[in-house]
């Protein structure tokens, strides 16, 4: 029998339906893989007993012919999603050993459809980071390594545990969240597929908030088809989330293999950055050529406010974070550090509970929201955001179906190599991804090639609001042309 962990989600679904193996066997294979890969630090908590119980239930439903669309499929859950009865910390000391008494909407829909939970995945603390180095549980290792080197690389962030676990074949797919690129950048760094759906497509209820107007849940998976299957279960209207949009969820899988003939693909001139590595430029041209060969039409487009996206993002996101993180005070739940009075209790708890990057962003956010600076910074950043959104609207109004860009400005780098002396160096990793969050649009990252050191590189496709189907159709063209990549096993 093929190693069960090497199957795609779609292949596993077929094998389960044909009774070639059981969900319990599939789950056990992944639990065993997780045990052998602890050096990657992808999981922060493993739930083998719960996984086996869920697998047995899935097997009994499959036997009765009563199986949901994800019946028996083992998944990993980012530690930002509340899971009833299972510790959820957002990888921050301040949440201590918080165990929710409720389930996030997204995960409850996955369990409704029969999926199995293997455990909780590592992420940057409160999703703040581009390398998964800010977690209180320590950094995550990327299963990929540079050719001829033993340096452990970052998997990207904040959903680094999700991307690393999927790439290392520890789970068949994973939940992730994207505030400024936290699904797409880790996917590009690990040769996995990650889609950030349109803002409002997936419920944010039960997900630890970072920046409420930017956060969106989505899947990281091994293939475009797998991502489509997962998103169908994750998406949908939720009355508990006022930003959730009440429109039908299409059958995303049906979009796989659809012809892209006649589609107009925009190539934005502003994404050609000074000093961009030649291999990123080459990959971008190759991706455009593959889409053209499949019958799509390439057009140059302009997104003139792109250069303001990163600075505006790093005002809006920390401002919302400073507001959202005010609830962590040491009084109601989580860590509590004693003090002489309530103010000292707050100060001691937050100083001890929040890591350096979270404290930095809370301070930036509090500063830009303060009385003398609100208009100069926050209000101006919101106006810039409107202009960025309008740039995309103008493109789509001219008949452009999707926009093709690089996903990241480079391949994965070593743990500790960036951002030590200058945090802005790390923020620049989000240069191609933040515009999508600022405009609330869907974006997918698909593996498209490798750099000179043998590390994976990804391309990004940006779509019209609520048109994830087009992204899946186009993403599959790139996937077919580029092929699938897996890392050489070293762990």
C-alpha positions in Angstrom: 0.0 0.0 0.0 1.2 3.5 -0.8 2.3 5.5 2.3 -1.0 6.9 3.4 0.6 10.3 4.4 1.7 10.9 0.8 -1.9 11.0 -0.6 -3.6 14.2 -1.5 -6.8 14.9 0.3 -8.7 14.1 -2.9 -6.9 10.8 -3.2 -7.6 10.0 0.4 -11.3 10.7 0.0 -11.4 8.3 -3.0 -9.6 5.6 -1.0 -11.9 5.9 2.0 -15.0 5.7 -0.2 -13.6 2.6 -2.0 -12.8 1.2 1.5 -9.1 0.7 0.5 -8.2 1.8 4.1 -10.0 3.3 7.1 -10.0 6.7 8.6 -8.4 5.2 11.7 -5.5 3.8 9.6 -5.1 7.2 7.8 -5.2 9.0 11.1 -2.7 6.6 12.8 -0.3 7.1 9.8 -0.4 10.9 10.4 -0.1 10.6 14.2 3.0 8.5 13.6 4.4 11.0 11.2 3.8 13.9 13.7 5.7 11.9 16.4 8.7 11.5 14.1 8.7 15.2 13.0 8.7 16.9 16.4 12.0 18.6 15.5 9.9 20.8 13.1 7.9 22.1 16.1 4.8 22.4 13.9 2.3 21.2 16.5 2.0 22.8 19.9 -0.5 20.2 21.1 -1.3 16.8 19.8 -4.7 15.2 20.3 -4.3 11.5 19.4 -7.1 10.2 21.5 -9.6 12.7 20.2 -8.3 12.1 16.6 -8.8 8.3 16.9 -12.3 8.8 18.4 -13.3 11.2 15.5 -11.8 8.7 13.0 -13.8 5.8 14.3 -17.0 7.9 14.1 -16.1 8.8 10.5 -15.5 5.1 9.7 -18.9 4.2 11.0 -20.6 7.0 9.0 -18.7 5.9 5.8 -19.8 2.3 6.4 -23.5 3.5 6.7 -23.2 5.6 3.6 -23.8 8.7 5.7 -20.4 10.4 5.2 -19.8 14.2 4.9 -17.6 15.7 2.2 -14.5 15.5 4.5 -15.3 12.3 6.3 -12.2 10.8 7.9 -9.7 13.4 6.7 -7.1 14.3 9.3 -6.4 18.0 9.6 -4.3 20.3 11.7 -5.8 23.5 13.3 -3.9 26.7 13.7 -3.7 27.7 17.4 -5.8 30.8 16.7 -9.0 28.8 16.3 -10.9 28.1 19.5 -11.4 24.3 19.9 -13.8 23.2 22.6 -12.0 21.4 25.4 -8.5 21.7 23.7 -6.0 24.4 24.8 -6.0 27.5 22.6 -3.4 30.1 23.3 -2.7 32.0 20.0 0.9 30.9 20.9 1.1 33.6 23.6 2.1 33.2 27.2 -0.7 35.7 28.2 -3.4 33.1 27.3 -1.7 30.6 29.6 -3.5 27.3 29.5 -6.8 28.8 28.2 -9.2 26.0 27.3 -12.3 27.3 25.4 -15.8 26.0 26.2 -16.8 26.8 22.6 -15.8 25.9 19.1 -14.9 28.4 16.3 -17.5 28.4 13.5 -14.9 27.4 10.9 -13.7 24.3 12.8 -17.2 23.4 13.8 -18.1 23.3 10.0 -15.1 21.0 9.4 -16.2 18.6 12.1 -19.8 18.8 10.8 -18.4 17.5 7.4 -16.5 14.7 9.1 -12.9 15.9 9.4 -10.6 14.6 12.1 -8.5 16.9 14.4 -4.9 15.8 14.9 -3.9 18.8 17.1 -3.2 22.5 17.2 -0.5 24.1 15.0 2.2 26.6 15.9 1.9 30.2 14.7 3.4 33.6 15.3 2.1 35.1 18.6 -1.3 36.5 18.0 -0.5 36.0 14.2 2.0 38.9 14.4 5.0 37.9 12.3 6.2 36.7 8.9 8.5 33.9 9.9 6.8 32.0 12.8 9.6 33.1 15.1 7.5 35.0 17.6 5.6 32.1 19.1 6.0 31.4 22.8 6.5 27.8 21.9 9.5 28.6 19.8 10.1 28.9 16.1 8.8 26.4 13.5 11.2 24.7 11.1 10.6 24.5 7.4 10.8 21.0 6.0 12.7 22.5 3.0 16.4 23.1 3.2 18.9 24.8 0.8 20.8 22.3 -1.3 23.9 21.3 0.5 23.0 23.1 3.7 21.8 22.0 7.1 20.5 25.5 8.1 16.9 25.3 9.4 14.8 27.8 7.5 11.6 29.6 8.5 8.3 28.3 7.0 6.9 31.9 6.8 4.3 33.3 9.1 2.1 33.7 10.8 0.6 30.3 9.7 4.0 28.6 9.7 2.9 25.5 11.7 0.1 25.0 9.2 2.4 25.3 6.1 5.2 23.2 7.7 2.8 20.4 8.7 1.1 20.2 5.3 4.5 20.3 3.4 6.0 17.6 5.7 3.0 15.4 5.2 1.9 15.6 8.9 -1.7 16.4 8.0 -3.8 16.4 4.9 -4.6 20.1 5.2 -4.7 22.8 7.8 -6.7 25.9 8.8 -4.8 29.2 8.7 -5.5 32.9 8.9 -4.3 35.8 6.8 -4.2 39.4 8.0 -1.4 40.7 5.7 -0.2 37.5 3.9 -0.1 34.9 6.6 -1.6 32.2 4.5 0.0 33.0 1.1 3.5 33.7 2.2 4.0 30.5 4.2 2.4 28.5 1.4 5.0 30.1 -1.0 7.9 29.2 1.3 6.8 25.6 1.7 5.5 24.6 -1.8 1.9 24.3 -0.5 -1.3 25.9 -1.8 -2.8 28.6 0.4 -5.9 30.7 -0.4 -7.1 33.8 1.5 -10.8 34.1 0.6 -12.6 37.4 0.2 -13.2 39.2 3.5 -16.5 38.0 4.9 -16.4 34.6 3.1 -15.4 32.7 6.2 -16.7 33.5 9.7 -14.2 35.0 12.1 -16.2 33.9 15.2 -14.1 32.0 17.6 -10.8 33.0 16.0 -8.5 35.0 18.2 -8.6 38.5 16.7 -5.5 40.4 15.5 -6.9 43.1 13.1 -10.6 42.6 12.7 -11.1 44.5 9.4 -8.2 42.5 7.8 -8.3 38.9 9.3 -9.7 36.1 7.2 -9.5 32.4 7.6 -8.6 30.0 4.8 -7.0 26.6 4.1 -3.4 25.5 3.4 -3.3 22.3 1.4 -1.2 20.0 -0.8 -2.9 20.9 -4.0 -5.3 23.4 -5.6 -8.1 20.8 -5.5 -7.5 20.0 -1.9 -7.7 23.8 -1.0 -11.0 24.0 -2.9 -12.4 21.1 -1.0 -11.4 22.6 2.4 -12.6 26.1 1.6 -16.1 24.8 0.7 -16.5 23.4 4.2 -14.9 26.4 5.9 -16.9 29.1 4.1 -20.4 30.2 4.7 -22.6 32.8 6.4 -22.5 33.0 10.2 -25.0 35.2 12.0 -22.6 35.3 15.0 -20.1 37.3 12.8 -21.5 40.6 11.6 -18.8 40.9 8.9 -19.8 37.5 7.5 -21.5 37.8 4.1 -24.8 36.0 3.4 -24.2 34.7 -0.1 -24.2 31.0 -1.3 -21.0 29.1 -1.2 -20.2 27.6 -4.6 -18.8 24.1 -5.3 -15.2 25.3 -5.6 -14.0 21.9 -6.7 -16.1 22.2 -9.8 -13.9 25.1 -10.9 -10.9 22.8 -11.1 -10.1 22.0 -14.7 -12.4 24.6 -16.2 -11.1 26.3 -19.3 -9.4 29.7 -18.7 -9.6 30.6 -22.4 -10.4 34.2 -23.0 -9.8 35.3 -19.4 -8.0 38.6 -19.0 -5.0 38.4 -16.6 -3.6 41.7 -15.3 0.2 42.1 -14.8 0.7 45.1 -12.5 3.7 47.2 -13.4 4.0 48.5 -9.8 4.9 45.0 -8.6 8.2 45.2 -10.5 10.3 46.3 -7.6 13.8 47.8 -7.7 16.3 45.1 -6.8 13.8 42.3 -7.2 15.8 39.0 -7.7 16.0 37.9 -11.3 14.6 34.5 -10.4 11.4 36.1 -9.1 11.1 38.1 -12.3 11.7 34.9 -14.4 9.2 32.9 -12.4 6.6 35.7 -12.9 7.2 35.6 -16.7 6.9 31.8 -16.8 3.6 31.9 -14.9 2.3 34.5 -17.3 3.4 32.3 -20.3 1.7 29.2 -18.8 -1.6 31.1 -18.5 -1.2 32.5 -22.0 -0.6 29.0 -23.3 -3.9 27.9 -21.6 -5.7 30.6 -23.6 -5.7 33.5 -21.2 -5.0 37.0 -22.4 -2.3 39.0 -20.6 -2.7 42.8 -20.1 -0.5 45.3 -18.3 -2.4 47.1 -15.5 -1.6 49.8 -13.1 -2.2 49.8 -9.3 -0.7 53.2 -8.6 -1.2 53.3 -4.8 0.7 50.0 -4.2 3.7 51.8 -2.8 1.6 53.1 0.1 0.1 49.7 1.0 2.8 48.5 3.4 3.1 51.7 5.4 -0.7 52.0 5.6 -1.1 48.4 6.6 1.4 48.8 9.4 -0.7 51.6 10.8 -4.2 50.0 10.4 -3.2 46.5 11.6 -1.4 47.6 14.8 -4.2 50.1 15.6 -6.8 47.4 15.5 -4.4 45.0 17.4 -4.0 47.6 20.2 -7.8 47.7 20.6 -8.3 43.9 20.3 -5.5 43.0 22.7 -6.8 45.4 25.4 -9.0 42.5 26.7 -5.9 40.6 27.9 -5.6 42.1 31.4 -4.9 39.2 33.7 -8.3 39.6 35.4 -10.7 37.3 33.5 -8.6 34.4 32.1 -5.1 33.5 31.1 -1.9 34.6 32.8 -2.0 36.8 35.9 1.0 38.5 37.4 0.3 40.1 40.8 0.7 43.8 41.5 0.0 46.3 44.4 -3.0 47.6 42.6 -5.1 47.0 39.4 -2.8 49.2 37.2 0.3 47.3 38.3 -1.5 44.0 37.8 -2.2 45.0 34.2 1.3 46.3 33.6 3.0 43.2 35.1 0.7 40.8 33.3 1.2 42.4 29.9 4.9 42.8 30.3 5.3 39.2 31.2 2.6 37.8 28.9 3.2 39.6 25.5 6.3 38.9 23.5 8.5 41.7 22.0 6.8 41.8 18.6 3.3 42.0 20.1 4.4 44.7 22.5 5.9 46.7 19.6 2.7 46.5 17.5 0.5 47.4 20.5 2.6 50.4 21.2 2.6 51.5 17.5 -1.2 51.0 17.4 -1.8 52.9 20.6 0.4 55.7 19.4 -1.4 56.1 16.0 -4.8 56.1 17.8 -3.8 58.7 20.4 -5.5 62.1 20.4 -2.8 64.1 18.7 -2.0 61.5 16.0 -5.3 59.9 15.0 -5.9 62.2 12.1 -2.3 62.3 10.9 -1.8 58.5 10.9 -4.9 56.3 11.3 -7.4 58.4 9.4 -4.9 59.0 6.6 -4.1 55.3 6.4 -7.8 54.5 6.0 -8.0 57.0 3.1 -5.0 55.3 1.5 -6.8 51.9 2.0 -9.8 53.2 0.0 -7.5 54.3 -2.8 -5.9 50.9 -2.9 -9.3 49.2 -3.1 -10.3 51.6 -5.9 -7.2 50.7 -7.9 -8.3 47.1 -8.0 -11.9 48.1 -8.8 -10.7 50.1 -11.8 -8.8 47.1 -13.0 -11.7 44.7 -12.7 -14.0 47.3 -14.3 -11.8 47.1 -17.4 -12.7 43.4 -17.8 -9.6 42.0 -15.9 -10.6 38.6 -14.4 -7.5 38.2 -12.1 -4.1 39.7 -11.4 -0.9 37.7 -11.4 2.0 38.7 -9.1 4.9 37.1 -7.3 3.8 35.8 -3.8 7.0 36.8 -2.0 10.1 38.8 -2.7 12.4 35.8 -2.0 12.5 32.2 -1.0 12.5 31.1 2.7 15.4 32.4 4.8 17.2 31.0 7.9 15.8 31.2 11.4 17.2 34.4 13.0 18.5 35.7 9.6 16.1 38.7 9.3 14.6 41.4 11.4 16.9 41.1 14.4 18.3 44.6 14.3 15.6 46.1 12.1 12.0 44.9 12.3 11.1 46.7 9.1 13.3 44.2 7.2 10.8 41.5 8.2 7.8 43.6 7.4 9.0 43.9 3.8 8.3 40.2 3.3 4.6 41.2 3.1 5.1 43.6 0.2 3.1 41.6 -2.4 0.4 40.3 -0.1 -0.9 43.2 2.1 -2.7 45.0 -0.8 -5.1 42.0 -1.0 -6.1 42.3 2.7 -6.4 46.1 2.5 -8.8 45.7 -0.4 -10.6 42.7 1.1 -10.0 40.6 -2.1 -9.3 36.9 -2.5 -5.8 35.8 -3.2 -4.2 32.3 -3.8 -0.5 31.3 -3.7 0.5 28.3 -5.8 3.9 26.7 -6.0 5.5 27.6 -9.3 9.2 26.8 -9.3 12.4 26.8 -7.3 15.3 29.2 -6.7 19.0 28.5 -7.4 19.3 26.9 -4.0 16.5 24.5 -4.7 13.9 26.3 -2.5 10.3 26.6 -3.5 8.9 29.9 -4.9 5.2 30.7 -5.4 3.0 32.9 -7.6 0.0 34.8 -6.4 -3.3 35.3 -8.2 -5.7 38.0 -7.0 -9.4 37.8 -7.9 -12.6 39.8 -7.9 -14.6 39.9 -4.7 -16.2 36.5 -4.0 -14.8 35.0 -7.2 -12.5 32.4 -5.6 -13.6 30.0 -8.4 -11.6 31.8 -11.0 -8.6 31.7 -8.8 -8.9 27.9 -8.4 -9.3 27.5 -12.2 -6.2 29.6 -12.9 -4.2 28.2 -10.0 -4.7 24.7 -11.3 -3.2 25.8 -14.7 0.0 26.9 -12.9 0.0 23.8 -10.7 -0.2 21.5 -13.8 2.5 23.4 -15.6 4.9 23.7 -12.6 4.3 20.2 -11.1 4.2 19.4 -7.4 7.3 19.7 -5.2 8.1 17.8 -2.0 11.0 18.4 0.4 13.7 15.8 0.8 13.2 14.2 4.2 15.8 15.1 6.9 13.9 15.1 10.1 
